[in-house]
Amino acid sequence: MRAYLGYITIFFSIPVLSIFIFLSYQEWSLAETPHQVLDKRIPLDTVDLAQTSYMTAGNGKVISEISNGEKRIYLELDDIPVFLEDLFIVTEDQKFYEHRGIDVTAISRALLVNSKKSAVAQGGSTITQQLARNVFLTHDRTYNRKLSELLYAYQLERKRSKSEIIELYMNAIYFNNGAYGIEAASQFYFSKSTRDLSKAEIAFLAAIPNNPELYNPLKHFDNTKRRQERVLKQMVVQGKLKQEECDKLIKKKIRLDLSTNIDLYPDYVTYVHQELKDLVASANGLTKSLNGLDEGARNHAEAELNKQVQKLLKSGVTIHTALDINLQTQAKSAIQSQIGFNDIEGASVVIQHHTHQLVSLIGGKDYKKNSFNRAYQSYRQPGSTIKPLLDYAPYIEETGADINQLVSGASYCSNSYCPRNYNGATYGLVSIKKAFAQSYNTPAIRLFEKTGIEKSFKYLNAFQFKKVSIHDQHISSAIGGFEYGMSPLELTNAFTSFNDGSYQPARAITKITDQEGNILYKWKNQSKNVWNKDTVNKIRQLLHEVTVTGTARSAYFPTEYIGGKTGTTNDAKDIWFVGLTGNYTTGVWVGKDKPASLQSVYSRQPQISIWKTISQAAEY
C-alpha cells in the first residue's frame, strides 16, 4: 500500500511539476525564470563521461590501461551500429523520439505493476531518465531519487538533442565486469571493436544493461542468451527485424572471447604515475607550495593536484613514455637471476643520456604495482659511488689537476674520525688515477678537504638530491656517510653529467596527448652546466680505469666507451655500481630492505653482473 501511494504521488506530481515550471512564470519572472533556476541547480551544459586513459612505451605499444574500475571508450553516434540503437529503443523506450524525457504512459504502467507487488519493482524510466540516473544520480529505489531523475531528464531534453542523448546513453550504461559503454563491453566480452560485431553479438550485449547482475554473461550466460532472444523477437514485433533473420540470429552460437586489462611493467608504470603528478604540478604552478614549509598550503596544493590529475586521467588521455621494453625485460631478468634468493633486493635505472629519457626502471626483483619502489623511493648510503660527484670532480674543476697528480693514501684522522682504506691498508703517495680506480678512501677525503666542504657540496647541490641537507656537510660524506643517502634514480641521474658536463633530470614521460593528438603536457626542463669539458674528460678517464684495472674489471666489455664506479657501505649493507656507456647511464643497487650485511654474495659482485647484462643489452 505504501508503494502504491508513493507511485500515486509521483504520478500526480508530473502535472504539478508542469504547473510549477510553466504556469507560475508571472511570479517567478520578477526574480528568475524557472529555466534559470533549473540551470543553476542542474547545469548540464557539459556532460563528461569518464574514459579510459592509456600509457604507451617508447615504441607506441600500450603498457597500461588506466580506468579506476570504470573502463569506457567513447564512440560517436556515427560509429555505433543503428541496429544497436534500435535494440535499445525497442526494449527500453519505444516513445524515445516522441516524449520530452518523461513517458507518462510508462510511469502509469509501472504504477500498476508496483501497486500489485507492494514494492518498487518497475521504474518506467525513459532512456533519458536512465541516462540521468547513470551519470548524475544513484540507483537507489526511492521516490526522492525518482523525482530528481525527472528533473534531470527534463533538463537533458532541454539541453541536448535526441541524437546526443542516445549517443551518451550507449556510452554511459553499465555492461558489468567494469565495462561502461558499448565499446568497452565489445572489447571486453569479444576482444574486438563494436564495428566488427555481428548482429547476434550486438543483441547479446544489448541484453546486459537491463539488469547487469542478472544478465552477467560470466555468471549467468544462459540468462543473457534468453534475454537476447527476447529482444530480437521484440524487434520483429516492432517491425525492425524480419522473422527469418531473427530466427538465424537466435540460432547463431555466441562465443565469448574475453580480453584482460593491460597492465604491464609495474615498476616503470608506478613511477610514471608519480612523475605524472610532478608534471601536472609543475605545469600548474603547484610545485612551490607542495615543497614549502606551510602545512596548510601543502595540503591545499596536494588536494588541488589530486583533483587535476584525476580529471586528466578520466578524460581519455595518452601518456607517452620513453620505456624501452626490451631493456626493461632484460633488467628484470638480470636482477632476478643474480639475487633471486633470500631477502636480498635490487633496483636498477637506465637513462639515455643524450635525450635525458628514463628508458628502464626496476623497483625490486618481484615488484608489485604501487608497492615500495626501491628505484626511486629507497634512500640508501651511496658508499664510494659518491666520490666522483663530491670529491674528484669538484677538485679537478677547481684546480685543473691532472689525473696523474699524486695524493697521499696514508692513514687519516681528524677529530677522532679515522676512516680506513679497504682492509685497513695504507699507501704512500698514489696517483689520482690509481686512488680512484682502487677506490681508496683516504686520498678521496684529502681531495675533498682541499676543495672545501662547502664548495664541494655546492657542486652536489646541482643534482637536487631530495634528502641531502646541511647536516650532511661533514668529512664522512666524502666516502658516503650521509644521514639518509640517495635513491638509485637520483644517483644515476647525477652520473649523466659525466657525459657532457650538463645536468637535466631524466624523464619517463615524453608527452601527454588528448584523443585528437593535441599535446596537453610536456616537460620543459632545461639543462644546466655543472662541469667544464676538461673535468668531464678526466672523470671519464677515471671511470674507465675502474673497469680496466680497478674494482669493476668484470664490468668491462668492448664498446665505444665504458666506465663506472663501485660503491660499498660499512659491512657491505649496500653495494652499488653506476656507470656509463656510449649512449646510456645505468645504475644498480643491491641490498636488503632492512639493512644487513651482504657478505654472503659480496664476492660475486652481483651489482656488476646485473649492470653488465643491462648495458650490453642497451648497446648491442
C-alpha positions in Angstrom: 0.0 0.0 0.0 2.8 2.3 0.9 4.5 1.7 -2.5 1.1 2.3 -4.2 0.7 5.6 -2.5 4.2 6.6 -3.4 3.6 6.0 -7.1 0.3 7.8 -6.9 2.3 10.7 -5.5 4.8 10.6 -8.4 2.0 10.2 -10.9 0.2 13.3 -9.8 3.5 15.1 -9.3 4.1 15.3 -13.0 1.2 17.7 -13.8 2.1 19.6 -10.6 5.7 19.8 -11.9 4.5 21.1 -15.2 2.4 23.7 -13.4 5.4 24.6 -11.2 7.5 25.2 -14.3 5.1 26.7 -16.8 2.1 28.4 -15.0 4.0 30.2 -12.3 6.0 32.2 -14.7 4.5 35.5 -13.8 5.5 35.3 -10.2 9.0 33.9 -10.8 9.8 36.4 -13.6 10.1 39.0 -11.0 13.2 37.2 -9.8 14.4 34.3 -12.0 12.6 32.3 -14.7 12.0 28.6 -13.9 14.6 27.6 -16.5 17.2 29.9 -14.9 16.5 28.3 -11.6 16.9 24.8 -13.1 20.1 25.9 -15.0 21.6 27.0 -11.7 20.5 23.9 -9.8 21.1 21.4 -12.6 23.7 22.8 -15.0 24.1 20.4 -17.9 26.0 22.4 -20.4 28.7 19.8 -20.4 28.3 16.1 -19.7 31.7 14.5 -19.2 31.8 10.7 -19.1 34.9 9.2 -17.5 37.0 7.5 -20.2 39.9 5.1 -20.1 43.4 6.6 -20.4 46.4 4.8 -21.8 50.1 4.7 -21.1 52.4 3.7 -24.0 56.0 2.6 -24.3 58.6 4.3 -26.5 57.6 2.1 -29.4 53.9 3.1 -29.1 52.7 -0.1 -27.5 50.1 0.2 -24.8 51.6 -0.9 -21.5 48.8 0.2 -19.1 45.1 1.0 -19.3 44.0 3.5 -16.6 40.3 3.3 -15.8 40.0 3.2 -12.0 37.5 0.4 -12.3 35.3 2.2 -14.9 36.6 1.3 -18.3 35.0 3.3 -21.1 35.9 4.0 -24.7 33.7 6.8 -26.1 32.1 6.3 -29.5 30.4 8.9 -31.7 26.9 8.0 -32.8 28.1 7.6 -36.4 30.4 4.8 -35.2 27.7 2.9 -33.4 25.6 0.4 -35.4 22.0 1.6 -36.0 20.9 -1.9 -35.1 22.1 -1.4 -31.5 20.3 1.9 -31.3 17.1 0.2 -32.5 17.5 -2.6 -29.9 17.7 -0.2 -27.0 14.8 2.0 -28.2 12.6 -1.1 -28.8 13.4 -2.7 -25.4 13.8 0.4 -23.2 11.9 3.3 -24.6 9.7 2.9 -27.7 8.5 6.5 -27.5 12.0 8.0 -27.2 11.7 10.3 -30.2 8.2 11.4 -29.1 8.5 12.4 -25.4 10.3 15.2 -23.7 12.2 12.9 -21.3 9.2 11.6 -19.3 6.8 8.9 -20.6 3.6 9.3 -18.6 2.2 6.0 -20.1 5.2 4.1 -18.9 5.0 5.5 -15.5 1.3 4.6 -15.3 2.2 1.1 -16.3 4.9 0.9 -13.6 2.4 2.3 -11.1 0.0 -0.6 -11.7 2.8 -3.2 -11.5 4.3 -1.9 -8.4 1.0 -1.4 -6.6 0.3 -5.1 -7.1 3.7 -6.1 -5.8 3.7 -3.6 -3.0 7.3 -2.6 -3.9 9.2 -0.5 -6.4 9.7 -3.3 -8.9 9.3 -1.5 -12.2 10.5 2.1 -12.8 9.0 3.1 -16.1 12.1 5.1 -16.8 12.8 6.5 -20.3 16.2 6.3 -21.9 16.7 10.0 -20.9 15.9 9.1 -17.3 18.2 6.1 -17.3 21.0 8.4 -18.6 20.3 10.9 -15.8 20.4 8.1 -13.3 23.6 6.5 -14.6 25.5 9.8 -15.0 24.3 12.1 -12.3 22.3 10.1 -9.7 22.3 6.8 -7.8 20.5 3.6 -8.4 18.6 3.8 -5.1 14.9 2.7 -5.5 13.5 5.7 -3.6 10.8 8.2 -4.5 13.1 11.2 -3.8 15.6 9.8 -6.3 12.9 9.2 -8.8 11.7 12.9 -8.6 15.3 14.0 -9.1 15.5 11.8 -12.1 12.5 13.5 -13.6 14.1 17.0 -13.2 17.4 15.8 -14.6 15.7 14.2 -17.6 13.8 17.4 -18.3 17.0 19.3 -18.3 18.8 16.8 -20.5 16.0 17.2 -23.1 16.2 21.0 -22.9 20.0 21.0 -23.3 20.6 18.0 -25.6 19.3 16.7 -28.9 17.8 13.3 -29.2 20.9 12.1 -31.1 23.2 13.4 -28.4 21.1 11.7 -25.7 21.1 8.3 -27.3 24.8 8.6 -28.0 25.5 9.5 -24.4 23.3 6.7 -23.2 25.1 4.0 -25.3 28.4 5.2 -23.9 27.2 5.6 -20.3 25.3 2.4 -19.4 26.9 -0.4 -17.5 27.6 -3.8 -19.0 29.1 -5.4 -15.8 32.6 -6.5 -15.2 33.9 -3.0 -15.2 32.8 -2.2 -18.8 30.9 1.0 -19.3 29.5 1.8 -22.7 29.2 -0.4 -25.8 32.8 -0.2 -27.0 34.3 -1.2 -23.7 31.8 -4.0 -23.5 32.6 -5.2 -27.0 36.3 -5.2 -26.4 35.9 -7.0 -23.0 33.5 -9.7 -24.0 34.5 -10.3 -27.6 38.0 -8.7 -27.9 37.0 -6.6 -30.9 35.5 -3.2 -31.7 31.8 -2.6 -31.9 32.0 -2.1 -35.6 33.2 -5.7 -36.0 30.4 -7.3 -34.0 27.8 -9.5 -35.7 24.1 -8.6 -35.1 23.8 -11.6 -32.8 26.7 -10.4 -30.7 25.2 -6.9 -30.6 21.9 -8.2 -29.4 23.7 -10.3 -26.8 25.4 -7.2 -25.4 22.2 -5.2 -25.6 20.6 -7.7 -23.2 23.0 -7.0 -20.4 22.3 -3.4 -19.2 18.6 -4.0 -18.2 19.9 -5.9 -15.2 23.7 -6.2 -15.3 23.9 -8.7 -12.5 21.1 -11.0 -13.6 22.4 -10.9 -17.2 26.1 -11.0 -16.4 27.5 -13.4 -19.1 30.3 -14.6 -17.0 28.0 -15.9 -14.3 24.6 -16.3 -16.0 25.3 -16.9 -19.6 22.0 -18.7 -20.2 20.1 -15.8 -18.7 21.8 -13.4 -21.1 21.2 -15.6 -24.1 17.5 -16.0 -23.3 17.1 -12.2 -23.0 18.9 -11.8 -26.3 16.3 -14.0 -27.9 13.5 -12.0 -26.3 14.8 -8.6 -27.5 15.3 -10.0 -31.0 11.7 -11.1 -31.0 10.6 -7.7 -29.8 12.4 -6.2 -32.8 10.3 -8.4 -35.1 7.1 -7.2 -33.4 8.1 -3.6 -33.8 9.0 -4.1 -37.5 12.7 -3.6 -37.1 13.7 -7.1 -38.0 12.3 -9.8 -40.3 11.3 -13.1 -38.7 13.6 -15.1 -41.0 16.7 -13.0 -39.9 15.6 -13.2 -36.3 15.5 -17.0 -36.4 19.0 -17.1 -37.9 20.4 -14.7 -35.2 18.8 -16.7 -32.4 20.4 -19.9 -33.7 23.8 -18.3 -34.1 26.2 -19.5 -31.3 27.7 -16.9 -29.1 31.3 -17.5 -28.1 32.9 -15.1 -25.6 36.5 -14.0 -26.2 37.4 -12.2 -23.0 40.1 -9.6 -23.0 42.2 -8.8 -20.0 43.1 -5.3 -18.7 46.6 -4.3 -20.0 48.8 -3.6 -17.0 52.4 -4.4 -17.8 55.8 -3.4 -16.4 54.6 -2.4 -12.9 57.9 -1.0 -11.7 58.0 1.6 -14.5 54.3 2.3 -14.7 54.2 3.0 -10.9 57.0 5.5 -11.3 55.2 7.2 -14.3 52.2 7.8 -12.1 54.4 9.7 -9.7 56.1 11.6 -12.5 52.7 12.5 -13.8 51.8 14.3 -10.6 55.2 16.1 -10.7 54.5 17.2 -14.3 51.0 18.4 -13.6 52.1 20.2 -10.5 54.9 21.9 -12.4 52.7 23.0 -15.3 50.0 24.4 -12.9 52.3 26.2 -10.6 51.8 23.9 -7.6 55.4 22.7 -7.1 56.5 25.5 -4.8 53.5 25.1 -2.5 54.0 21.3 -2.4 57.6 21.7 -1.3 57.0 24.6 1.1 57.1 24.7 4.8 53.4 25.8 5.2 51.5 22.7 6.0 48.1 24.2 5.2 49.4 25.4 1.8 50.9 22.0 1.1 47.7 20.2 2.0 45.7 22.6 -0.2 48.1 22.1 -3.1 48.1 18.3 -2.7 44.3 18.3 -2.8 44.2 20.5 -5.9 46.9 18.4 -7.6 45.0 15.1 -7.0 41.8 16.7 -8.4 43.6 17.9 -11.5 45.3 14.5 -12.1 42.1 12.5 -11.6 40.3 14.8 -14.0 43.0 14.4 -16.6 43.1 10.6 -16.3 39.3 10.5 -16.7 39.4 12.4 -19.9 40.9 9.6 -22.0 44.4 10.9 -22.5 47.5 9.0 -23.7 50.6 9.2 -21.5 53.6 8.7 -23.9 56.7 7.3 -22.2 60.3 6.5 -23.1 60.1 2.9 -21.9 62.4 0.5 -23.8 60.5 -2.7 -23.4 63.5 -4.9 -24.3 65.7 -3.2 -21.7 63.1 -3.4 -19.1 62.7 -7.1 -19.7 66.5 -7.7 -19.7 66.9 -5.6 -16.5 64.2 -7.5 -14.6 65.6 -10.9 -15.7 69.2 -9.8 -14.7 68.1 -8.8 -11.2 66.1 -11.9 -10.7 68.8 -14.3 -11.9 71.5 -12.6 -9.8 69.7 -12.1 -6.5 66.7 -14.4 -6.7 67.1 -15.8 -3.2 66.8 -14.9 0.5 65.7 -11.4 1.3 68.2 -9.6 -0.9 66.6 -7.0 -3.2 67.8 -4.9 -6.1 66.9 -1.9 -8.2 68.2 -0.5 -11.5 67.8 2.6 -13.5 68.7 3.2 -17.2 68.9 6.7 -18.7 69.6 7.5 -22.3 71.9 10.4 -21.5 71.7 12.2 -24.9 67.9 12.6 -24.6 67.7 12.6 -20.8 65.0 9.9 -21.1 64.4 7.3 -18.4 64.1 4.2 -20.5 64.1 1.5 -17.8 63.4 1.3 -14.1 63.2 -1.8 -11.9 61.9 -1.3 -8.3 62.5 -4.8 -7.0 63.1 -8.4 -8.1 59.4 -9.3 -7.8 57.9 -5.9 -7.8 54.1 -5.5 -7.5 52.4 -2.4 -8.8 52.1 0.5 -6.3 54.3 -1.2 -3.7 57.5 0.2 -2.3 59.7 1.1 -5.3 63.3 0.9 -4.4 64.5 2.6 -7.6 63.1 6.0 -6.5 61.6 5.6 -3.0 64.6 4.0 -1.2 67.3 6.3 0.1 70.5 4.5 0.9 74.1 5.3 1.7 76.0 5.6 -1.6 79.4 4.4 -0.4 82.2 5.2 -2.9 79.8 6.0 -5.7 79.6 9.5 -4.3 83.4 10.1 -4.8 83.3 11.2 -8.5 80.5 13.7 -7.7 81.7 15.1 -4.3 85.4 14.5 -4.2 87.1 14.1 -7.6 85.1 16.2 -10.0 84.9 19.3 -7.7 88.6 19.1 -7.0 89.5 18.8 -10.7 87.0 21.5 -11.6 88.5 23.9 -9.0 92.2 23.1 -9.6 92.5 21.7 -13.1 94.6 18.8 -11.6 96.0 16.1 -13.8 94.8 12.6 -13.1 98.4 11.5 -12.6 98.9 14.0 -9.8 100.0 12.4 -6.5 97.9 12.3 -3.3 98.6 10.7 0.0 97.0 7.3 0.7 98.3 7.1 4.2 96.2 6.8 7.3 93.9 9.7 8.1 92.4 11.1 11.4 90.5 14.3 12.1 88.8 15.0 15.5 88.7 11.3 16.3 87.3 10.4 12.9 89.7 7.9 11.4 88.3 6.2 8.3 90.4 3.4 6.8 91.1 2.1 3.3 89.7 -1.3 2.4 91.1 -4.0 4.7 92.9 -1.3 6.7 95.6 -0.9 4.1 97.8 2.2 3.9 99.6 3.6 1.0 102.1 6.3 0.3 101.8 8.8 -2.5 99.5 7.4 -5.2 98.2 9.0 -8.4 94.6 10.3 -8.5 94.1 7.7 -11.3 95.1 4.8 -9.1 93.3 6.1 -6.0 90.1 6.4 -7.9 90.4 3.1 -9.7 91.1 1.2 -6.5 88.6 3.2 -4.5 91.0 4.2 -1.8 89.2 6.2 0.9 91.9 8.4 2.5 93.0 10.1 -0.8 89.4 10.9 -1.6 88.9 12.6 1.8 92.1 14.6 1.3 90.9 15.9 -2.1 87.5 16.7 -0.5 89.2 18.7 2.2 91.4 20.6 -0.2 88.4 21.7 -2.3 86.5 22.6 0.9 83.4 21.0 2.3 81.0 23.9 1.4 82.4 24.4 -2.1 82.2 20.6 -2.8 78.6 20.5 -1.7 77.7 23.4 -3.9 78.5 21.1 -6.9 76.5 18.3 -5.3 73.5 20.6 -4.8 73.2 21.0 -8.5 71.7 17.5 -8.6 68.9 18.3 -6.2 69.2 15.2 -4.0 66.0 15.2 -2.0 67.3 14.1 1.3 70.8 15.6 1.3 70.9 18.6 3.7 73.2 20.9 5.5 73.5 18.2 8.2 75.5 16.1 5.7 78.2 18.7 5.2 81.0 16.9 7.1 84.1 14.8 6.3 82.5 11.4 6.4 80.2 12.3 3.4 83.3 12.2 1.2 83.2 8.4 1.4 79.4 8.1 1.5 78.5 8.8 5.1 75.2 10.6 4.7 72.3 10.9 7.1 69.8 9.4 4.7 71.6 9.0 1.3 70.1 9.0 -2.1 67.9 6.8 -4.4 69.2 4.8 -7.3 67.3 7.1 -9.7 68.9 10.2 -8.1 72.4 8.8 -8.2 72.1 7.6 -11.8 70.7 10.9 -12.8 73.7 12.7 -11.3 76.2 10.4 -13.2 74.7 11.5 -16.5 76.5 14.8 -16.0 79.8 12.9 -16.9 78.5 12.6 -20.4 78.9 16.2 -21.5 79.1 18.2 -18.2 75.5 19.2 -18.1 72.7 18.0 -15.9 69.0 17.6 -16.6 66.7 15.3 -14.7 65.7 12.2 -16.7 62.1 11.9 -17.5 59.9 8.9 -18.2 57.1 11.0 -19.8 57.7 12.4 -23.2 54.3 14.0 -23.6 50.6 13.7 -22.7 48.0 14.0 -25.5 44.3 14.1 -25.8 42.2 11.9 -28.0 42.8 14.2 -31.0 46.6 14.0 -30.5 46.9 17.5 -29.1 49.8 17.9 -26.6 48.4 18.8 -23.2 51.5 18.4 -21.1 55.2 18.1 -21.8 58.3 18.7 -19.7 60.1 22.0 -20.3 63.3 21.3 -18.4 66.5 23.0 -19.5 69.9 21.5 -18.8 72.4 23.3 -16.6 76.2 23.1 -16.9 77.9 21.6 -13.9 81.4 20.5 -15.1 83.7 22.0 -17.7 84.9 20.0 -20.7 88.3 19.3 -19.2 86.8 17.9 -15.9 84.4 15.7 -17.9 87.2 14.2 -20.0 89.3 13.5 -16.9 86.5 12.0 -14.9 85.6 9.8 -17.9 89.2 8.5 -17.9 89.0 7.8 -14.2 85.7 5.9 -14.6 87.1 3.9 -17.5 90.1 3.0 -15.4 87.8 1.4 -12.8 86.6 -1.1 -15.5 90.1 -1.8 -16.8 92.4 -2.0 -13.8 90.2 -1.2 -10.8 87.4 -2.5 -8.7 85.0 -3.3 -11.6 87.1 -5.1 -14.1 84.4 -7.7 -14.5 82.1 -5.0 -15.9 84.2 -4.4 -18.9 83.1 -5.3 -22.4 84.2 -3.9 -25.8 82.2 -0.9 -26.7 82.5 2.8 -27.8 83.0 3.8 -24.1 82.7 2.2 -20.8 83.3 3.5 -17.3 81.8 3.4 -13.8 82.2 3.5 -10.1 81.6 0.8 -7.5 80.3 1.6 -4.0 80.1 -0.4 -0.8 78.8 0.8 2.6 80.0 -0.4 6.0 79.6 -4.2 6.5 78.6 -4.4 2.8 75.0 -3.4 3.6 74.6 -1.7 0.2 76.6 -2.5 -2.9 76.4 -0.2 -6.0 77.6 0.2 -9.5 76.8 3.2 -11.6 78.4 3.6 -15.0 78.2 5.0 -18.5 78.5 3.5 -21.9 78.2 5.3 -25.3 74.5 6.0 -25.1 73.3 5.1 -21.6 74.0 5.7 -17.9 72.9 2.8 -15.8 72.8 2.4 -12.0 72.3 -0.7 -10.0 71.8 -1.1 -6.2 71.7 -4.4 -4.3 70.8 -4.7 -0.6 68.2 -5.6 1.9 65.1 -3.6 2.8 66.2 -3.8 6.4 70.0 -3.0 6.1 72.1 -6.0 6.9 75.4 -7.5 5.6 75.6 -8.9 2.1 78.9 -10.7 2.7 77.4 -14.0 1.5 77.1 -12.6 -2.0 79.6 -9.7 -2.0 82.4 -11.6 -3.6 80.3 -12.4 -6.6 79.6 -8.7 -7.3 76.0 -9.2 -8.3 75.5 -5.5 -8.9 78.3 -5.5 -11.5 76.9 -8.6 -13.3 73.5 -7.0 -13.4 74.9 -3.8 -14.7 76.9 -5.5 -17.4 73.9 -7.6 -18.6 71.7 -4.4 -18.9 74.4 -2.3 -20.5 75.2 -5.0 -23.1 71.6 -5.3 -24.0 71.3 -1.5 -24.3 74.4 -1.1 -26.5 74.1 -4.2 -28.7 
